[in-house]
Amino acid sequence: MAARRFRDRFRRRPWRGRDEDGRTAWTRGRVTAALSLLVALVLLFPSLVPGTPGNVGGLTENFLPWLGVLVVPLLASAALRRSASALTAGGAAAVVWVALFAPSLLPRDPGAHDLTVVQHNVSDENGDPAATARALVGAGPDLLALQELTEGALPLYEAAFRSRYPHHVVVGTVGLWSRHPLTEHAAADIRPAGVPGDWNRGLRAVVRVGPERAVAVYVAHLPSVRIRPAGGFDTRWRDESAGLLGERLAGDASSTVILAGDLNGTTRDRGLAPLTSQLRVPDEDFAFSWPTAFPVARIDQVMARGATVTDIRTLPATGSDHLPVLARIDLENLEDLEEADSEPVARRPYSIR
């Protein structure tokens, strides 16, 4: 009986003329049309979503591609209501999503590259570090940037990497292994105020790629974020740590800088502006790295200055709750860098929230 009433009501909504309530296809479905236009607007300008209450803007930026899921029921509702206005608005939202994200689904040629970097949070609860190490070596990168190294697992990683990556440095729970010599290294203090315990999750090393090329490489693990019933999307410690790292990057005189790390946020997240305002980020795509069981976002990042990340993709799962991320990097010509260094560089301002 209910299904018959629905069919009868559906038939009484013509595409032409007016229905029994006097509405046309262009005046029905105004709420659906408004919601579709809102989705399109947020996709185009996520920064317009306010940060308060609960940092909803930052949460939206981290899961922006998933707004496309809302377009399907909105289009279905528009079709069921035979609403031309809602179909038009829903179609506009679909076009915006396709324009922003569909290119990432197409096969691409990564082009020329000089370095390959694997970034991986190996997890301090990894049940088989040796297997994880073998999988990473099998990817054949030039640099390995790891986070959540534990005292018990570290000797296993060192043993597995020793022959292929003779140069390495470990600071606290982060480490860098390299095929190329490391000419210097030091801890990078990115510890937010109030973080308890022994907390060392940043380092800087200089990698000698060739006789005339040195690359400053940062490895970082920013604090975790939390979604709390009372406070919403809590990113305070992560944002403060990103600000401290941003200050170090701004003061680094190296012509070429690479940052690899678990940043606990996507490149669209406004909380990572201290980093993304200074470094080139790869195109946002569907190389989601977390969580392993059902990846929904790429929070493991590789960014660069004086170089370009030409391609980024995930590798098969290891024993971690993160997927490894492999990035190919094209180093700019030394001549171009020297010309750029001869001119003053205006860095974009950033702030710590």
Secondary structure, DSSP 8 states (H G I E B T S, - for coil): -HHHHHHHHHHTS-SSS--TTS--TTTS-HHHHHHHHHHHHHHH-GGGS-STTTTHHHHHHHTGGGGHHHHHHHHHHHHHTT-HHHHHHHHHHHHHHHHHHGGGGS-------SEEEEEEE--TT-S-HHHHHHHHHHT--SEEEEE---TTTHHHHHHHHTTT--EEEEETTEEEEESS-EEEEEE-----TT--SS---EEEEEEEEETTEEEEEEEEE----EEETTTEEE-HHHHHHHHHHHHHHHT---S-EEEEEE-SS-TT-GGGHHHHTTSB-----S---B-TTS--B--EEEEEESEEEEEEEE----SSSS--EEEEEEE--HHHHHHHHTS----------
